[in-house]
Amino acid sequence: MIYTLLLYGHIATAIFGFIVSGGLAIAALIQRSRGTLPKNFWIWQTVVQINTLLLAVFGTSLFLMGGRPKVILHILYGAIALLTILVQRAVGTDGAMLEGMWPKKDGRAGVNIAWVAFGLNAFLWAIYGRGLTTGFFGF
């Protein structure tokens, strides 16, 4: 019973994360000319990060209860997703961590946070998608 609930929770959070991270990547791509992102974007960004943590909790619990993915790389994709949200948290909403990496243009910071958010969310979306394919189909 508990194993089944954890499995359904794992599947639901994976599908939710796939949809939301893809939506965030599209939203960031649309906002790239502005260079800033609205407050609602960052709220949803936090939601997908919490969702990724829940996904890891469900997956780890399933593993500890004896459940094994069809492909061992499935576990690697989960670890990469966690590393991606750590990078997202480190970059933050203003990209201050990245300031020294790009030269300033016309007195403005060279970092366009919308492009950074797009890249990280597109990568997270791809990792979610890869995790779903290995989880459901074993490839």
C-alpha positions as CSV (number, residue, x, y, z in Angstrom):
1,M,0.0,0.0,0.0
2,I,2.7,2.5,1.0
3,Y,4.9,1.4,-1.9
4,T,2.1,2.0,-4.3
5,L,1.4,5.5,-2.9
6,L,5.1,6.4,-3.2
7,L,5.2,5.1,-6.7
8,Y,2.1,7.1,-7.8
9,G,3.6,10.2,-6.0
10,H,6.9,9.7,-7.8
11,I,5.1,9.4,-11.2
12,A,2.9,12.4,-10.5
13,T,5.7,14.7,-9.4
14,A,7.8,13.6,-12.4
15,I,5.0,14.5,-14.8
16,F,4.2,17.8,-13.0
17,G,7.9,18.8,-13.0
18,F,8.2,17.9,-16.7
19,I,5.2,20.2,-17.6
20,V,6.1,23.1,-15.3
21,S,9.9,23.2,-16.1
22,G,9.0,23.2,-19.8
23,G,6.5,26.0,-19.3
24,L,9.1,28.0,-17.3
25,A,11.7,27.5,-20.1
26,I,9.1,28.9,-22.7
27,A,8.2,31.8,-20.4
28,A,11.9,32.7,-19.9
29,L,12.5,32.5,-23.7
30,I,9.5,34.9,-24.2
31,Q,10.9,37.4,-21.6
32,R,14.5,37.3,-22.9
33,S,14.4,40.7,-24.5
34,R,13.4,42.3,-21.2
35,G,16.3,40.7,-19.3
36,T,14.1,40.5,-16.1
37,L,11.5,38.0,-15.2
38,P,8.2,38.7,-13.4
39,K,7.6,37.7,-9.8
40,N,5.2,34.9,-10.8
41,F,8.0,33.3,-12.7
42,W,10.1,33.0,-9.6
43,I,7.2,31.6,-7.6
44,W,6.7,28.9,-10.2
45,Q,10.5,28.3,-10.2
46,T,10.4,27.7,-6.5
47,V,7.4,25.3,-7.0
48,V,9.3,23.2,-9.5
49,Q,12.4,23.1,-7.2
50,I,10.3,21.9,-4.3
51,N,8.6,19.4,-6.7
52,T,12.1,18.1,-7.7
53,L,13.0,17.6,-4.0
54,L,9.7,15.7,-3.4
55,L,10.5,13.6,-6.5
56,A,13.9,12.7,-5.0
57,V,12.3,11.8,-1.6
58,F,9.7,9.6,-3.3
59,G,12.4,8.0,-5.5
60,T,14.8,7.4,-2.6
61,S,12.0,5.9,-0.5
62,L,11.1,3.5,-3.3
63,F,14.8,2.5,-3.7
64,L,15.1,1.9,0.1
65,M,11.9,-0.2,0.0
66,G,13.5,-2.5,-2.6
67,G,12.2,-0.9,-5.8
68,R,14.7,-0.6,-8.6
69,P,14.3,1.3,-11.9
70,K,14.4,-0.6,-15.2
71,V,17.6,1.3,-16.1
72,I,20.2,2.2,-13.5
73,L,20.8,5.6,-15.3
74,H,17.3,6.6,-14.0
75,I,19.0,7.3,-10.6
76,L,21.7,9.4,-12.3
77,Y,19.0,11.6,-13.9
78,G,17.5,12.2,-10.5
79,A,20.9,13.3,-9.2
80,I,21.4,15.6,-12.1
81,A,18.0,17.1,-11.6
82,L,18.9,17.8,-7.9
83,L,22.2,19.4,-9.0
84,T,20.3,21.6,-11.5
85,I,18.0,23.0,-8.9
86,L,21.0,23.7,-6.7
87,V,22.5,25.7,-9.5
88,Q,19.2,27.5,-10.0
89,R,19.1,28.4,-6.3
90,A,22.7,29.6,-6.4
91,V,22.1,31.9,-9.4
92,G,19.1,33.4,-7.7
93,T,16.7,35.9,-9.2
94,D,19.2,38.5,-10.2
95,G,22.2,36.5,-11.4
96,A,24.6,38.3,-9.1
97,M,26.7,35.1,-8.8
98,L,27.4,35.4,-12.6
99,E,28.4,39.0,-12.7
100,G,32.1,38.4,-13.1
101,M,31.7,35.9,-15.9
102,W,30.5,38.3,-18.6
103,P,31.8,41.8,-19.4
104,K,29.5,44.7,-18.8
105,K,27.8,46.4,-21.7
106,D,27.1,50.1,-21.6
107,G,27.4,50.1,-17.9
108,R,24.9,47.3,-17.5
109,A,25.5,43.9,-16.3
110,G,26.3,41.4,-19.1
111,V,24.1,38.7,-17.5
112,N,20.7,38.3,-19.0
113,I,18.9,36.3,-16.2
114,A,16.1,35.3,-18.6
115,W,18.6,33.4,-20.8
116,V,20.2,31.8,-17.7
117,A,16.7,30.8,-16.5
118,F,15.8,29.5,-19.9
119,G,18.9,27.3,-20.1
120,L,18.6,25.8,-16.7
121,N,14.8,25.1,-17.1
122,A,15.3,23.7,-20.6
123,F,18.0,21.4,-19.2
124,L,15.8,20.4,-16.2
125,W,12.9,19.7,-18.6
126,A,15.2,17.5,-20.7
127,I,16.3,15.6,-17.5
128,Y,12.7,15.2,-16.4
129,G,11.9,13.8,-19.9
130,R,14.8,11.4,-19.9
131,G,13.8,10.2,-16.4
132,L,10.3,9.6,-17.5
133,T,11.4,7.6,-20.5
134,T,13.7,5.4,-18.5
135,G,11.1,5.0,-15.8
136,F,8.2,4.1,-18.0
137,F,9.9,2.4,-21.0
138,G,13.3,1.3,-19.7
139,F,15.4,3.1,-22.4
